[in-house]
């Protein structure tokens, strides 16, 4: 519900920040819950899960970059300021 109250240009950075804050503790607790016999395997799966989670964050940032450059500034010379209003820079 919090994300619906935010302007679109702020939603992705907030989502990425929340993911970065909550992913590691959740993934580590999941690994402890699984109770692997081999500690090396537990570390291996935890590292892979964290890697995939960080890759998801990168994809969200790419989506944000695509959103801000396609039709909201970028190739046409328009500038997208912090307020989200597009104006001609020329």
Buried (B, 14 or more C-beta within 10 A) or exposed (E): EEEEEEEEBBBBEEBBEEBEEEBBEEBBEEBEEEEBEEEEEBEEBBEEBBEEBBEEBEEBEEEBEEBBEEEBBBEEEBEBEEEEEBEEEE
